[in-house]
Amino acid sequence: MTSRPAQAYHGSTFGALALSGRRRSLQQPYEKYLPDYVHIPPATPRLDPTGDRALAELDSILENVGPDSISAFFCEPVSAAALPAYSPPTQFWEGLKERARRYGFLICFDEIVSGMGRVGRWLAAHELPLDPDIVTIGKGLGAGYAPLAAVLCRQHVFDAIAGGSREFDLGHTWDGAPLPCAVGLAVLDVIHERRLVERVRERGPRLLDELRASLQGSSIVGEVRGRGFLLGVDLVDPRDGRSFLPDELDAASQVEDIAFGLDLLVSSTHSTQDGYAGDEVLLAPAYTSSDAELGQMVERFATTIASLERKVLQQLGRQPVATARGS
């Protein structure tokens, strides 16, 4: 059974790609090779601010395919590439927890981006009213020095594997390589000794305030979100302040190009046709960033957005505004 595509992004290897929801931009060339997973629409601020629609869709899937056919629910507790720095409301997580307990499926969190302190906790899961059964972590574990990721699980999952196959069937030829593992241990030591998770938690709210203040008044900026050192900026059509920007402008790519010219690295997501989110920009400064460096990041990003705004207004001219859509 297939459900309508969702905005999620979980990676580009086949298993993770099947869990992702970007059929047009990522999945289409490989669809016949991918496992046939079902998806639910995301609980975004505009389309589903309470999370009730997402839970209703989950209930529908459970009814249609049968609870015994669902073994696990995969999601990001705080999204990164898909809808930067956004997490559904508490009501959604409580509803998910109740259904997982009732039907016996596992909850699996993709914390490749949000884990290892990025949101001001070791795991974003620590801010939610549920305990995931399986968590993946990555980027922050190697700190950019070596490729390294890990799968964490609770005791009942470990016991089931230990009593069955006795192995996680997800290996690669470089698993357990000494150098990346040594890097990971050193990273853990530095994060702990320098209290970097606490630094992100304490500094994050003020950084969000500074970013919001710098972008205030921009006609192409919608919501500005932030959790720790994971920040998201929603770009909108200046003609109504709400709709997606026209797809052909590829505004997100323009942000990357302008920022790069200012020696600033950002990550962006171009608008999709699924109707859940448009052009989004992600900022993720290093945990070790000084206040001066964070200020410089905010200043350069504000300059980037101001430059993009001038280009967008010029490119749009007197085009009619599109029907409001989006996150």
The 8 nearest C-alpha neighbors of each residue, nearest first, counted from 0:
[[1, 37, 2, 35, 36, 64, 63, 60],
 [2, 0, 37, 36, 35, 3, 38, 4],
 [3, 1, 37, 38, 4, 0, 39, 36],
 [2, 4, 5, 38, 1, 39, 40, 37],
 [5, 3, 20, 2, 38, 21, 273, 6],
 [4, 6, 20, 40, 7, 38, 39, 41],
 [5, 7, 20, 81, 21, 275, 8, 4],
 [8, 6, 19, 20, 81, 5, 9, 21],
 [7, 9, 19, 81, 10, 20, 80, 6],
 [10, 8, 15, 19, 16, 18, 7, 109],
 [11, 9, 15, 16, 8, 12, 19, 13],
 [10, 12, 16, 15, 13, 9, 25, 14],
 [13, 11, 15, 16, 14, 10, 17, 9],
 [12, 14, 16, 15, 17, 33, 11, 32],
 [15, 13, 17, 16, 12, 18, 33, 34],
 [16, 14, 10, 18, 9, 17, 12, 13],
 [17, 15, 11, 13, 19, 18, 14, 10],
 [16, 18, 19, 14, 15, 33, 34, 13],
 [17, 19, 15, 16, 9, 20, 36, 14],
 [20, 18, 8, 7, 16, 17, 9, 21],
 [19, 21, 5, 4, 6, 7, 22, 8],
 [22, 20, 25, 23, 24, 19, 6, 26],
 [21, 23, 26, 27, 25, 24, 20, 4],
 [22, 24, 27, 21, 25, 26, 272, 271],
 [23, 25, 21, 22, 26, 27, 271, 28],
 [26, 24, 21, 22, 23, 27, 28, 16],
 [25, 27, 22, 29, 30, 28, 21, 23],
 [26, 28, 22, 30, 29, 23, 25, 24],
 [29, 27, 26, 30, 25, 31, 23, 22],
 [30, 28, 27, 26, 32, 31, 33, 25],
 [29, 31, 27, 33, 32, 26, 28, 22],
 [32, 30, 29, 33, 28, 34, 27, 35],
 [31, 33, 30, 29, 34, 13, 17, 35],
 [34, 32, 30, 17, 31, 13, 35, 29],
 [35, 33, 36, 17, 32, 14, 13, 31],
 [34, 36, 33, 1, 37, 0, 17, 30],
 [37, 35, 34, 1, 18, 38, 17, 0],
 [36, 38, 1, 2, 0, 35, 39, 60],
 [39, 37, 2, 5, 4, 3, 36, 40],
 [38, 40, 56, 53, 57, 5, 41, 2],
 [41, 39, 5, 53, 42, 38, 4, 3],
 [42, 40, 43, 53, 39, 5, 6, 275],
 [41, 43, 47, 50, 87, 53, 48, 40],
 [42, 44, 47, 326, 46, 45, 41, 48],
 [45, 43, 48, 326, 47, 46, 42, 87],
 [46, 44, 326, 43, 47, 48, 325, 42],
 [45, 47, 43, 44, 326, 48, 42, 325],
 [46, 48, 42, 43, 50, 49, 45, 44],
 [49, 47, 44, 50, 43, 45, 42, 46],
 [50, 48, 51, 47, 88, 90, 91, 42],
 [49, 51, 91, 42, 53, 47, 52, 48],
 [52, 50, 54, 49, 53, 55, 91, 47],
 [53, 51, 55, 54, 50, 47, 56, 42],
 [52, 54, 56, 50, 55, 51, 42, 40],
 [53, 55, 57, 51, 56, 52, 58, 50],
 [56, 54, 58, 52, 57, 53, 51, 59],
 [57, 55, 59, 53, 58, 54, 39, 52],
 [56, 58, 54, 60, 59, 55, 61, 53],
 [59, 57, 55, 61, 56, 60, 62, 54],
 [58, 60, 56, 62, 57, 61, 63, 55],
 [59, 61, 63, 57, 62, 58, 64, 56],
 [62, 60, 66, 58, 65, 59, 63, 64],
 [61, 63, 59, 65, 60, 64, 58, 66],
 [64, 62, 60, 61, 65, 59, 58, 66],
 [65, 63, 61, 62, 60, 68, 66, 0],
 [64, 66, 61, 62, 67, 68, 63, 69],
 [65, 67, 61, 68, 69, 102, 64, 62],
 [68, 66, 65, 69, 70, 102, 64, 103],
 [67, 69, 66, 65, 64, 70, 61, 104],
 [70, 68, 66, 67, 71, 104, 65, 61],
 [69, 71, 104, 105, 68, 72, 67, 103],
 [72, 70, 105, 104, 106, 69, 73, 107],
 [71, 73, 106, 107, 105, 74, 104, 70],
 [74, 72, 107, 108, 106, 71, 109, 75],
 [75, 73, 108, 109, 76, 107, 72, 7],
 [74, 76, 109, 77, 78, 108, 110, 73],
 [77, 75, 86, 123, 74, 124, 78, 108],
 [78, 76, 86, 75, 85, 84, 113, 79],
 [79, 77, 75, 83, 85, 84, 82, 81],
 [78, 80, 83, 81, 84, 82, 112, 77],
 [81, 79, 83, 82, 268, 78, 8, 267],
 [80, 82, 7, 79, 6, 8, 78, 83],
 [83, 81, 78, 79, 80, 85, 84, 279],
 [84, 82, 79, 231, 78, 281, 85, 80],
 [85, 83, 231, 225, 230, 78, 229, 77],
 [86, 84, 77, 78, 83, 82, 87, 224],
 [85, 87, 77, 76, 78, 88, 84, 75],
 [88, 86, 42, 91, 50, 89, 85, 43],
 [89, 87, 90, 91, 49, 50, 86, 92],
 [90, 88, 92, 91, 93, 87, 128, 127],
 [89, 91, 93, 88, 92, 94, 50, 49],
 [92, 90, 50, 94, 89, 93, 88, 95],
 [93, 91, 95, 89, 94, 90, 96, 128],
 [92, 94, 96, 90, 95, 91, 89, 97],
 [93, 95, 91, 97, 92, 96, 90, 98],
 [94, 96, 92, 98, 93, 97, 99, 91],
 [97, 95, 93, 99, 94, 98, 92, 100],
 [96, 98, 94, 100, 95, 99, 101, 93],
 [99, 97, 101, 95, 100, 96, 102, 94],
 [98, 100, 104, 96, 103, 102, 101, 97],
 [99, 101, 97, 98, 103, 102, 96, 104],
 [102, 100, 98, 99, 103, 97, 104, 96],
 [103, 101, 99, 100, 104, 98, 66, 67],
 [102, 104, 99, 100, 101, 105, 70, 98],
 [103, 105, 70, 71, 99, 102, 69, 106],
 [106, 104, 71, 132, 72, 70, 107, 99],
 [105, 107, 72, 131, 132, 71, 73, 108],
 [106, 108, 133, 73, 134, 131, 132, 72],
 [109, 107, 134, 74, 75, 110, 73, 133],
 [108, 110, 75, 135, 111, 74, 134, 107],
 [111, 109, 114, 113, 136, 112, 135, 108],
 [110, 112, 136, 137, 109, 138, 135, 114],
 [113, 111, 110, 114, 138, 79, 137, 117],
 [114, 112, 110, 117, 118, 111, 123, 77],
 [115, 113, 122, 110, 116, 136, 112, 117],
 [116, 114, 121, 139, 117, 122, 140, 113],
 [117, 115, 121, 120, 196, 119, 118, 114],
 [116, 118, 113, 119, 228, 114, 115, 227],
 [119, 117, 227, 226, 116, 120, 228, 113],
 [118, 120, 200, 227, 199, 116, 196, 117],
 [121, 119, 116, 122, 118, 123, 196, 125],
 [120, 122, 116, 115, 114, 196, 123, 119],
 [123, 121, 114, 124, 120, 125, 115, 116],
 [122, 124, 125, 126, 120, 113, 114, 76],
 [125, 123, 122, 127, 126, 76, 130, 131],
 [124, 126, 123, 122, 127, 120, 121, 130],
 [125, 127, 124, 123, 128, 120, 122, 129],
 [126, 128, 124, 129, 125, 92, 89, 123],
 [129, 127, 93, 92, 126, 130, 89, 125],
 [130, 128, 127, 96, 131, 92, 93, 124],
 [129, 131, 132, 124, 128, 127, 125, 106],
 [132, 130, 106, 133, 107, 129, 108, 134],
 [131, 133, 106, 153, 152, 105, 107, 130],
 [132, 134, 152, 107, 131, 151, 108, 153],
 [135, 133, 108, 151, 107, 150, 109, 152],
 [134, 136, 150, 109, 110, 149, 111, 151],
 [137, 135, 111, 110, 149, 148, 114, 150],
 [136, 138, 148, 111, 140, 139, 147, 149],
 [137, 139, 140, 111, 141, 112, 142, 143],
 [140, 138, 142, 115, 141, 137, 114, 112],
 [139, 141, 137, 138, 183, 142, 115, 147],
 [140, 142, 145, 183, 147, 143, 139, 144],
 [143, 141, 139, 144, 140, 138, 186, 145],
 [142, 144, 141, 145, 138, 146, 139, 140],
 [145, 143, 142, 141, 146, 182, 179, 147],
 [144, 146, 141, 179, 143, 147, 182, 142],
 [147, 145, 141, 179, 148, 144, 143, 138],
 [146, 148, 141, 179, 137, 145, 140, 149],
 [149, 147, 137, 136, 140, 146, 138, 150],
 [148, 150, 136, 135, 137, 151, 147, 134],
 [149, 151, 135, 134, 136, 152, 133, 148],
 [152, 150, 134, 133, 135, 149, 153, 136],
 [153, 151, 133, 132, 156, 134, 157, 154],
 [152, 154, 132, 156, 155, 157, 133, 151],
 [153, 155, 157, 156, 158, 152, 159, 132],
 [156, 154, 158, 157, 153, 159, 152, 132],
 [157, 155, 159, 154, 158, 153, 152, 160],
 [156, 158, 154, 160, 155, 159, 161, 153],
 [157, 159, 161, 155, 160, 156, 162, 154],
 [160, 158, 156, 162, 157, 161, 163, 155],
 [159, 161, 163, 165, 157, 162, 158, 164],
 [160, 162, 165, 158, 163, 159, 157, 164],
 [163, 161, 159, 160, 158, 165, 164, 157],
 [162, 164, 160, 165, 161, 159, 166, 158],
 [163, 165, 166, 160, 161, 162, 167, 159],
 [166, 164, 161, 160, 163, 162, 167, 159],
 [167, 165, 164, 168, 160, 161, 163, 169],
 [168, 166, 169, 165, 170, 160, 164, 150],
 [167, 169, 170, 166, 164, 165, 171, 160],
 [170, 168, 167, 171, 166, 174, 150, 14],
 [169, 171, 168, 174, 172, 167, 173, 166],
 [170, 172, 174, 173, 169, 175, 168, 176],
 [171, 173, 174, 170, 175, 176, 169, 168],
 [172, 174, 171, 176, 175, 170, 177, 179],
 [175, 173, 171, 176, 172, 170, 177, 147],
 [174, 176, 177, 173, 180, 179, 178, 172],
 [175, 177, 174, 173, 178, 179, 180, 181],
 [178, 176, 180, 179, 181, 175, 182, 174],
 [177, 179, 181, 180, 176, 182, 145, 183],
 [180, 178, 182, 145, 181, 177, 147, 176],
 [181, 179, 183, 177, 182, 178, 184, 176],
 [180, 182, 178, 184, 183, 179, 177, 185],
 [183, 181, 179, 185, 180, 184, 186, 178],
 [184, 182, 180, 186, 141, 181, 185, 140],
 [183, 185, 187, 181, 186, 182, 180, 188],
 [184, 186, 188, 182, 183, 187, 181, 189],
 [187, 185, 183, 189, 188, 184, 182, 190],
 [188, 186, 184, 190, 185, 189, 191, 183],
 [187, 189, 185, 191, 186, 190, 192, 184],
 [190, 188, 192, 186, 191, 187, 193, 185],
 [191, 189, 195, 187, 193, 188, 192, 194],
 [190, 192, 194, 188, 189, 193, 187, 195],
 [193, 191, 189, 194, 190, 188, 195, 187],
 [192, 194, 195, 190, 191, 189, 188, 196],
 [195, 193, 191, 197, 192, 196, 190, 198],
 [194, 196, 198, 190, 197, 193, 286, 199],
 [195, 197, 116, 199, 119, 198, 194, 120],
 [196, 198, 200, 195, 194, 199, 201, 119],
 [197, 199, 195, 201, 196, 200, 202, 194],
 [200, 198, 119, 196, 202, 227, 197, 203],
 [201, 199, 119, 197, 227, 198, 203, 202],
 [200, 202, 198, 199, 203, 197, 204, 119],
 [203, 201, 199, 205, 200, 204, 198, 206],
 [202, 204, 227, 206, 199, 200, 205, 228],
 [205, 203, 207, 206, 202, 208, 227, 201],
 [206, 204, 208, 207, 203, 202, 209, 201],
 [207, 205, 203, 209, 208, 204, 210, 202],
 [206, 208, 210, 204, 205, 209, 225, 211],
 [207, 209, 205, 211, 206, 210, 212, 204],
 [210, 208, 206, 212, 207, 211, 213, 205],
 [211, 209, 207, 213, 212, 208, 297, 206],
 [212, 210, 208, 214, 213, 209, 215, 207],
 [211, 213, 209, 215, 210, 214, 208, 207],
 [212, 214, 210, 211, 215, 301, 209, 297],
 [215, 213, 211, 212, 217, 301, 216, 210],
 [216, 214, 212, 217, 213, 211, 220, 210],
 [215, 217, 218, 214, 220, 213, 212, 219],
 [218, 216, 219, 220, 215, 214, 305, 308],
 [217, 219, 237, 220, 216, 240, 308, 236],
 [220, 218, 235, 237, 234, 217, 236, 308],
 [221, 219, 234, 217, 218, 235, 233, 222],
 [220, 222, 233, 234, 235, 219, 223, 240],
 [221, 223, 233, 232, 224, 220, 234, 231],
 [222, 224, 232, 231, 211, 233, 221, 225],
 [225, 223, 231, 230, 84, 222, 232, 85],
 [226, 224, 230, 84, 229, 207, 231, 227],
 [225, 227, 118, 229, 84, 228, 230, 203],
 [226, 228, 118, 203, 119, 199, 200, 229],
 [227, 229, 283, 203, 117, 118, 199, 284],
 [230, 228, 283, 226, 227, 225, 84, 118],
 [231, 229, 225, 282, 84, 281, 224, 228],
 [230, 232, 83, 281, 224, 84, 280, 223],
 [233, 231, 223, 280, 279, 222, 224, 234],
 [232, 234, 279, 221, 222, 220, 223, 278],
 [235, 233, 220, 219, 278, 221, 279, 232],
 [236, 234, 219, 243, 244, 241, 242, 240],
 [235, 237, 244, 242, 240, 238, 243, 219],
 [238, 236, 218, 240, 219, 239, 235, 312],
 [239, 237, 236, 240, 320, 218, 241, 319],
 [238, 240, 241, 237, 236, 242, 320, 323],
 [241, 239, 237, 236, 235, 238, 242, 218],
 [240, 242, 239, 235, 236, 323, 243, 221],
 [243, 241, 323, 324, 236, 235, 244, 240],
 [242, 244, 235, 277, 236, 324, 245, 325],
 [243, 245, 236, 235, 246, 242, 277, 278],
 [246, 244, 247, 248, 243, 236, 321, 249],
 [245, 247, 248, 249, 244, 270, 243, 269],
 [246, 248, 249, 245, 250, 244, 270, 269],
 [249, 247, 250, 246, 245, 244, 311, 314],
 [250, 248, 247, 251, 252, 246, 269, 253],
 [251, 249, 253, 248, 252, 254, 278, 269],
 [250, 252, 254, 269, 253, 278, 267, 249],
 [253, 251, 255, 254, 250, 249, 256, 267],
 [252, 254, 250, 256, 251, 255, 257, 249],
 [255, 253, 251, 257, 252, 256, 258, 250],
 [254, 256, 252, 258, 253, 257, 259, 265],
 [257, 255, 253, 259, 254, 258, 252, 260],
 [258, 256, 260, 254, 259, 255, 303, 253],
 [259, 257, 263, 261, 255, 260, 256, 303],
 [258, 260, 262, 263, 256, 261, 257, 264],
 [259, 261, 257, 258, 262, 256, 263, 255],
 [260, 262, 258, 259, 263, 299, 257, 303],
 [263, 261, 259, 260, 258, 264, 299, 257],
 [262, 264, 258, 259, 261, 265, 299, 296],
 [265, 263, 259, 258, 262, 266, 255, 282],
 [266, 264, 282, 255, 281, 263, 267, 280],
 [267, 265, 281, 280, 282, 255, 264, 268],
 [266, 268, 280, 251, 279, 281, 269, 265],
 [269, 267, 279, 278, 251, 280, 80, 270],
 [270, 268, 278, 251, 249, 277, 271, 267],
 [269, 271, 277, 278, 246, 276, 268, 272],
 [272, 270, 273, 277, 269, 274, 276, 275],
 [271, 273, 274, 270, 23, 275, 276, 277],
 [272, 274, 271, 275, 4, 5, 6, 276],
 [275, 273, 325, 272, 276, 324, 271, 277],
 [276, 274, 325, 326, 273, 6, 277, 43],
 [277, 275, 326, 325, 274, 270, 271, 82],
 [276, 278, 270, 243, 279, 271, 269, 325],
 [277, 279, 269, 270, 251, 234, 268, 233],
 [280, 278, 233, 268, 267, 232, 234, 277],
 [279, 281, 267, 232, 231, 266, 268, 233],
 [282, 280, 231, 266, 83, 230, 267, 265],
 [281, 283, 230, 265, 229, 284, 231, 266],
 [282, 284, 229, 228, 230, 281, 285, 265],
 [285, 283, 228, 282, 286, 288, 293, 229],
 [284, 286, 287, 288, 283, 228, 117, 142],
 [285, 287, 288, 195, 199, 284, 228, 198],
 [286, 288, 285, 289, 195, 284, 198, 199],
 [289, 287, 285, 286, 292, 293, 290, 284],
 [288, 290, 292, 291, 293, 287, 294, 286],
 [289, 291, 293, 292, 294, 288, 295, 202],
 [290, 292, 294, 289, 293, 295, 288, 296],
 [293, 291, 295, 289, 294, 290, 288, 296],
 [292, 294, 296, 290, 295, 291, 289, 288],
 [295, 293, 291, 297, 292, 296, 290, 298],
 [294, 296, 292, 298, 293, 297, 299, 291],
 [297, 295, 293, 299, 294, 298, 300, 292],
 [296, 298, 294, 300, 295, 299, 210, 301],
 [299, 297, 295, 301, 300, 296, 294, 302],
 [300, 298, 302, 296, 301, 297, 295, 303],
 [299, 301, 303, 297, 302, 298, 296, 304],
 [300, 302, 304, 298, 303, 299, 213, 214],
 [303, 301, 299, 305, 300, 304, 306, 298],
 [304, 302, 300, 306, 301, 305, 258, 257],
 [305, 303, 307, 301, 306, 302, 308, 300],
 [304, 306, 308, 302, 307, 303, 301, 309],
 [307, 305, 303, 309, 304, 308, 302, 310],
 [308, 306, 304, 310, 309, 305, 311, 303],
 [307, 309, 305, 311, 310, 306, 304, 312],
 [308, 310, 312, 306, 307, 311, 313, 305],
 [311, 309, 307, 313, 308, 312, 314, 306],
 [310, 312, 314, 308, 313, 309, 315, 307],
 [313, 311, 315, 309, 314, 310, 308, 316],
 [312, 314, 310, 311, 316, 315, 309, 308],
 [315, 313, 311, 312, 316, 310, 248, 309],
 [316, 314, 312, 313, 318, 311, 317, 310],
 [317, 315, 313, 314, 318, 312, 311, 319],
 [316, 318, 315, 319, 320, 314, 312, 313],
 [317, 319, 315, 316, 320, 314, 321, 238],
 [320, 318, 317, 321, 238, 315, 316, 322],
 [321, 319, 238, 318, 322, 239, 236, 242],
 [320, 322, 323, 319, 242, 245, 243, 244],
 [321, 323, 324, 242, 320, 243, 241, 319],
 [322, 324, 242, 241, 321, 243, 325, 239],
 [325, 323, 242, 274, 243, 322, 326, 241],
 [324, 326, 275, 276, 274, 277, 243, 242],
 [325, 276, 275, 45, 43, 44, 46, 324]]
